[in-house]
Every structure is written in structure tokens, then in C-alpha cells.
Amino acid sequence: MADITILENVCSKVEGAVESLIVPDGVSELAPYAVSEHRELLSVSIPETVTKIGAHAFYNCRSLSHLELTDCIEDIGDGAFKNCQRIRTITIHIRKGQFRVLKGILSDINQEIRVNLIYPDVEAHLIFPYYLYNYEENTPARIVNQITEGAGIQYQACIRADGIDFAGYDRLFKSSIYIDVQDSGFKIAIARLSTPLELSDAARAQYEAFLKEHAVDICEKLLEADNQEDFKTLLQLNLFEKDTLDKVVNLCQRKAFTAGLSTCIEYKNKRFGGRKKTYEF
């Protein structure tokens, strides 16, 4: 069980093993290195009273996968989330409409991230793809050039101090999808269509066209990753005709995706009618 040391509303140290950390309400600051080296830590919830996260506060929390916090955080120290390479989901409750906290966290990590923005009356789910810095030696010139792989940097540039440039975010899809966003592209499309905050008709059309064109391949990827949540969300977008759903059913049979088959059959019958059939593997 964690032992949290709090002095004058500052969380100075977390000691002891802890998999799920809930920072107490009333704490205003996480001190430098306050939670560092907790390699067993899986999730963190930070209340809106916290306005500052110190340098290297979560340094080397290598198992940390989910963060939940608010945009009341105005200051994030250097390397606060350095070496937290398993973070996959960040949920931010929007209170003030400022996005320093998101920029600060993403500056420390380069893997694909799902960001859930929870506004008072609406939600927006966004996928930020990975990026990676590589270096290429130019021997004749005796210099080393830095090369950026992945579209994550471009997507992160859509985060402004006071919000998200949704139009800019959506425009990136067309230019990046054929370069390095194939693994993230369908997730970007599903997230934007399922929570279409400030989604233009043109952007909606491009996402829908992409999902329709790659429907079976996308379903296979989702089911291989056992991502039932996004698989159900994809079906609920009502983009696929009966023949496409038949192909997905056949896929589930061939690959023995039992849960996916059940979900697809139930959805297909609900949308198009028909009797339930028994499928054997």
C-alpha cells in the first residue's frame, strides 16, 4: 500500500508499492521525483486542485498506462513523464480550456497515444500517432542530419495553448495516411467519427471513405488486438453494407474470433434483420 507524504499541500513523496495511485483532493503540487521509479504503477488520477507537476515527478514509471487529470495544471517540469513509454491513454477533464498539460505530457513520450478530452457537455477522442527521431550521417559533409519518422510531431502541432485545431488535425489525415499512419489511421478515423467535435463534412467524408475501403482489414486488426471496444464502435457507425458485414462474419469464422463473431452477428441482425444462425469453428 502506498505511503503518500504531503507537506503544506505538496505531495513530496510516494513510497511503497502501488498499482493505482489516486492523488488526494486538496494537493496542489507534485514535487520533483515524487512518484519516480514506481515501475509497478499502472494508472494515476490527479484532482483539479493540482496546478503543478514537478520535474521528473513520474520518471521511470515504466508500466504506467493511463493518466486521468484536469487542465488546471499550469506547470509541468522537465522530464515529468520521461521513460513512461507504456502510457496509452490520457483522459483530461476540461475546466479552464487550457492545454499546457497535454503539450507537457506529450513532449516526454513518443508512442501512439489516445487522448480523451472531457468537456462539461461533450467529449472528443483523439489519436496522436507515434514519432521517432533518427540520425543519418552525411559523410562527405561530415555532418549528422536528424530525421523524424512518424506523423506524431505534426499531429501534436495541432495542440494550441487554448484548444485543439481540429481542422488542422483532420487535414493531416490525407497527407500522412499513405506514409506512416496505417497502423493509427483507422483508430484516428473511428475516434473522430464517434466523437465528431468540430468535424467538417469534408473530413467526415474522408474518414468514412477510408474505413469503408479497408473495412475487413481494419476489423481483422481490431480483433487480433482484442480491441472489442473499437470494434463495436466501428460497427455502430453504420458505415458497412450487408455484403461487407458478411465478409467480416467469414473473417471471424476463419480466424476463430468468437467474441467478434457474436458482436457482428448481433449487429447485422439488428440492422438488417434475419434469423440468427449457428456458426461452428
C-alpha positions as CSV (number, residue, x, y, z in Angstrom):
1,M,0.0,0.0,0.0
2,A,1.3,3.5,-0.9
3,D,2.5,5.9,1.8
4,I,1.9,9.4,0.5
5,T,3.9,12.2,2.2
6,I,2.1,15.5,1.9
7,L,3.6,18.7,3.4
8,E,1.7,22.0,3.0
9,N,-0.5,20.6,0.2
10,V,2.6,19.4,-1.7
11,C,2.9,15.7,-2.4
12,S,6.7,15.3,-1.8
13,K,7.0,11.5,-1.9
14,V,5.0,8.3,-2.7
15,E,6.6,5.2,-1.1
16,G,5.6,1.6,-1.1
17,A,4.2,-0.5,-4.0
18,V,1.1,1.0,-5.7
19,E,-0.6,-0.1,-9.0
20,S,-3.3,2.6,-9.0
21,L,-2.5,6.0,-7.5
22,I,-5.3,8.4,-6.6
23,V,-3.7,11.7,-5.6
24,P,-5.8,13.1,-2.6
25,D,-8.1,16.1,-3.3
26,G,-6.5,19.3,-1.9
27,V,-3.0,18.5,-3.0
28,S,-1.8,21.5,-5.1
29,E,1.6,20.2,-6.3
30,L,3.5,17.1,-7.0
31,A,7.1,17.7,-6.0
32,P,10.1,16.7,-8.3
33,Y,10.6,12.9,-8.3
34,A,7.5,12.5,-6.1
35,V,6.4,9.3,-7.8
36,S,9.6,8.4,-9.8
37,E,10.8,4.8,-10.2
38,H,7.4,3.2,-9.3
39,R,7.7,0.6,-12.0
40,E,4.7,-1.3,-10.8
41,L,2.4,1.8,-11.2
42,L,-0.3,1.2,-13.9
43,S,-2.7,4.2,-13.5
44,V,-2.8,7.7,-12.0
45,S,-5.7,10.0,-11.2
46,I,-4.9,13.6,-10.3
47,P,-7.5,16.0,-8.9
48,E,-8.2,19.5,-10.2
49,T,-6.6,21.1,-7.1
50,V,-3.2,20.1,-8.5
51,T,-1.7,23.0,-10.6
52,K,1.9,21.9,-10.8
53,I,3.8,18.7,-11.6
54,G,7.5,18.9,-10.7
55,A,10.4,17.8,-12.8
56,H,10.8,14.0,-13.2
57,A,7.7,13.5,-11.0
58,F,6.9,10.3,-12.8
59,Y,10.3,9.5,-14.1
60,N,10.8,5.8,-15.0
61,C,7.3,4.7,-14.2
62,R,7.7,2.2,-17.0
63,S,4.4,0.3,-16.5
64,L,2.2,3.4,-16.3
65,S,-0.5,3.1,-19.0
66,H,-3.3,5.5,-18.0
67,L,-3.5,9.1,-16.8
68,E,-6.5,11.0,-15.7
69,L,-6.2,14.6,-14.7
70,T,-7.6,18.1,-15.5
71,D,-6.4,21.1,-17.4
72,C,-6.0,23.0,-14.1
73,I,-2.3,22.0,-14.2
74,E,-0.4,25.1,-15.4
75,D,3.2,23.9,-15.0
76,I,4.9,20.6,-15.8
77,G,8.6,20.3,-15.1
78,D,11.2,18.9,-17.4
79,G,11.1,15.1,-17.8
80,A,8.0,14.7,-15.7
81,F,6.9,11.7,-17.7
82,K,10.3,10.7,-19.1
83,N,10.7,6.9,-19.7
84,C,6.9,6.4,-19.3
85,Q,6.8,4.5,-22.7
86,R,3.7,2.4,-21.9
87,I,1.3,5.3,-21.5
88,R,-1.5,4.6,-23.9
89,T,-4.5,6.7,-22.7
90,I,-4.7,10.2,-21.3
91,T,-8.0,11.5,-20.0
92,I,-8.3,15.2,-19.4
93,H,-11.3,16.9,-17.8
94,I,-11.5,20.4,-19.3
95,R,-12.2,23.0,-16.6
96,K,-10.3,26.1,-17.9
97,G,-9.8,25.5,-21.6
98,Q,-6.1,25.4,-21.5
99,F,-3.9,22.7,-22.9
100,R,-0.4,23.2,-21.4
101,V,-0.8,20.0,-19.6
102,L,-1.3,17.9,-22.7
103,K,1.6,19.6,-24.5
104,G,3.8,19.0,-21.5
105,I,3.0,15.3,-21.2
106,L,3.3,14.6,-25.0
107,S,6.7,16.3,-25.1
108,D,8.1,13.4,-23.0
109,I,6.6,10.5,-24.8
110,N,6.6,9.5,-28.5
111,Q,4.4,6.4,-28.7
112,E,0.8,6.4,-30.0
113,I,-1.5,8.0,-27.5
114,R,-5.3,8.1,-27.2
115,V,-6.4,11.4,-25.6
116,N,-9.9,11.7,-24.2
117,L,-11.0,15.3,-23.8
118,I,-14.0,15.5,-21.4
119,Y,-15.7,18.9,-21.7
120,P,-18.6,19.9,-19.5
121,D,-21.2,18.9,-22.1
122,V,-19.3,16.9,-24.8
123,E,-16.3,14.6,-25.4
124,A,-13.6,14.4,-28.0
125,H,-11.4,11.4,-28.6
126,L,-8.2,11.9,-30.5
127,I,-5.3,9.6,-31.5
128,F,-1.8,11.1,-31.7
129,P,0.4,8.8,-33.7
130,Y,4.0,7.8,-32.8
131,Y,7.1,9.6,-33.9
132,L,10.8,8.8,-33.7
133,Y,14.0,10.7,-34.1
134,N,16.7,9.0,-36.2
135,Y,20.0,10.3,-37.3
136,E,21.6,10.0,-40.7
137,E,25.3,10.6,-41.3
138,N,26.2,12.8,-44.3
139,T,29.8,11.5,-44.7
140,P,31.0,13.9,-47.4
141,A,29.8,16.9,-45.5
142,R,30.9,15.5,-42.1
143,I,27.5,16.2,-40.6
144,V,24.7,14.2,-39.0
145,N,21.1,15.1,-40.0
146,Q,18.2,14.5,-37.7
147,I,15.3,12.7,-39.4
148,T,11.8,12.4,-37.9
149,E,9.9,9.2,-38.6
150,G,6.2,9.1,-37.9
151,A,3.5,11.8,-38.0
152,G,3.2,12.4,-34.3
153,I,5.1,15.7,-34.3
154,Q,2.7,17.1,-36.9
155,Y,-0.4,16.0,-35.1
156,Q,1.0,17.4,-31.8
157,A,1.4,20.8,-33.5
158,C,-2.4,21.0,-33.7
159,I,-2.5,21.4,-29.9
160,R,-2.7,25.1,-29.1
161,A,-2.5,26.8,-25.7
162,D,-6.3,27.3,-25.7
163,G,-7.6,24.3,-27.5
164,I,-7.2,21.9,-30.4
165,D,-7.0,22.9,-34.0
166,F,-9.5,20.2,-35.1
167,A,-9.5,21.4,-38.8
168,G,-5.7,21.2,-38.9
169,Y,-5.7,17.8,-37.2
170,D,-8.2,16.4,-39.8
171,R,-6.3,17.9,-42.8
172,L,-3.2,15.8,-41.8
173,F,-5.0,12.6,-42.4
174,K,-4.9,12.8,-46.2
175,S,-1.2,13.7,-46.4
176,S,0.0,11.2,-43.7
177,I,-2.1,8.2,-44.2
178,Y,0.0,6.8,-47.0
179,I,3.3,7.5,-45.3
180,D,3.3,6.1,-41.8
181,V,-0.1,6.3,-40.2
182,Q,-1.5,3.0,-41.5
183,D,-1.4,1.5,-38.0
184,S,-3.0,4.6,-36.4
185,G,-5.2,5.7,-39.3
186,F,-8.2,3.6,-38.6
187,K,-8.1,4.5,-34.9
188,I,-7.9,8.2,-35.8
189,A,-11.0,7.8,-38.1
190,I,-13.0,5.8,-35.6
191,A,-12.3,8.3,-32.8
192,R,-13.2,11.3,-34.8
193,L,-16.4,9.9,-36.2
194,S,-17.5,8.6,-32.9
195,T,-17.0,12.0,-31.1
196,P,-17.3,14.4,-34.0
197,L,-16.5,17.7,-32.3
198,E,-15.9,20.4,-34.9
199,L,-15.8,17.8,-37.6
200,S,-16.4,19.2,-41.1
201,D,-18.5,17.4,-43.8
202,A,-15.3,17.0,-45.9
203,A,-13.4,15.5,-43.0
204,R,-16.2,13.2,-42.2
205,A,-16.3,12.0,-45.8
206,Q,-12.6,11.2,-45.9
207,Y,-12.7,9.2,-42.7
208,E,-15.8,7.3,-43.8
209,A,-14.3,6.5,-47.2
210,F,-11.1,5.2,-45.6
211,L,-13.0,2.9,-43.2
212,K,-15.2,1.6,-45.9
213,E,-12.3,0.9,-48.3
214,H,-10.3,-1.0,-45.6
215,A,-13.2,-2.5,-43.6
216,V,-12.2,-6.1,-43.4
217,D,-8.5,-5.4,-42.8
218,I,-9.4,-3.0,-40.1
219,C,-11.8,-5.5,-38.4
220,E,-9.1,-8.1,-38.5
221,K,-6.6,-5.8,-36.8
222,L,-9.0,-4.8,-34.1
223,L,-10.0,-8.4,-33.3
224,E,-6.4,-9.6,-33.4
225,A,-5.6,-7.0,-30.8
226,D,-8.8,-8.0,-28.9
227,N,-10.0,-4.4,-29.2
228,Q,-13.6,-5.2,-28.8
229,E,-14.5,-1.6,-27.8
230,D,-13.3,0.0,-31.0
231,F,-14.7,-2.9,-33.0
232,K,-18.2,-2.3,-31.5
233,T,-17.8,1.5,-32.1
234,L,-16.9,0.9,-35.7
235,L,-20.0,-1.2,-36.3
236,Q,-22.2,1.4,-34.6
237,L,-21.0,4.0,-37.1
238,N,-23.4,2.2,-39.6
239,L,-20.9,2.5,-42.5
240,F,-21.0,-1.0,-43.8
241,E,-23.5,-2.7,-46.1
242,K,-24.7,-6.2,-45.6
243,D,-22.1,-7.7,-48.0
244,T,-19.3,-6.1,-46.1
245,L,-20.6,-7.5,-42.8
246,D,-20.9,-10.9,-44.4
247,K,-17.1,-10.7,-45.2
248,V,-16.4,-9.7,-41.6
249,V,-18.5,-12.7,-40.4
250,N,-16.5,-15.0,-42.6
251,L,-13.3,-13.5,-41.3
252,C,-14.4,-14.2,-37.7
253,Q,-15.1,-17.8,-38.6
254,R,-11.7,-18.3,-40.3
255,K,-9.8,-16.7,-37.5
256,A,-11.9,-18.1,-34.7
257,F,-12.7,-14.6,-33.4
258,T,-15.6,-15.9,-31.2
259,A,-16.4,-12.6,-29.4
260,G,-16.1,-10.7,-32.7
261,L,-18.4,-13.1,-34.5
262,S,-21.1,-12.8,-31.8
263,T,-20.9,-9.0,-31.9
264,C,-21.0,-8.8,-35.7
265,I,-24.0,-11.3,-36.0
266,E,-25.9,-9.4,-33.3
267,Y,-25.3,-6.1,-35.0
268,K,-26.1,-7.4,-38.5
269,N,-29.4,-8.9,-37.4
270,K,-30.3,-5.8,-35.6
271,R,-29.6,-3.6,-38.6
272,F,-30.7,-5.8,-41.5
273,G,-33.0,-8.3,-39.8
274,G,-32.9,-12.0,-40.3
275,R,-32.6,-15.2,-38.3
276,K,-29.7,-16.0,-36.0
277,K,-27.5,-18.7,-37.4
278,T,-25.3,-21.1,-35.5
279,Y,-21.7,-21.0,-36.6
280,E,-19.1,-23.7,-35.9
281,F,-15.4,-23.3,-35.9
